[in-house]
Amino acid sequence: MWLARVLLVAAGAITALFVARDAPNFQVIEGMVGIALIAAVVVALALLHRRR
């Protein structure tokens, strides 16, 4: 659970670099970045598991 929380906090920080926090679509973009980060972690773990 803490991994998901860390990834979502990182998604908020990354999104804030490109979109203003008061933009009407900030939460949508933050969600998309969060899903992309979670997917990247899952792919990385799958690739690491495949190597062994």
JOKA-V812178 format. One record per pair of residues at least 24 apart in sequence whose ideal C-beta (glycine too) atoms are under 10 Angstrom apart, sorted by sequence separation. I is the first residue (numbers start at 1). J is the second residue. If there is no record, write none. Layout:
i: [I | I]
j: [J | J]
This chain:
i: [10 | 11 | 8 | 9 | 11 | 7 | 8 | 11 | 7 | 8 | 10 | 11 | 7 | 7 | 8 | 4 | 7 | 8 | 6 | 7 | 4 | 7 | 4 | 7 | 3 | 6 | 4 | 3]
j: [34 | 35 | 33 | 34 | 36 | 33 | 34 | 37 | 34 | 35 | 37 | 38 | 35 | 36 | 37 | 34 | 37 | 38 | 37 | 38 | 37 | 40 | 38 | 41 | 38 | 41 | 41 | 41]
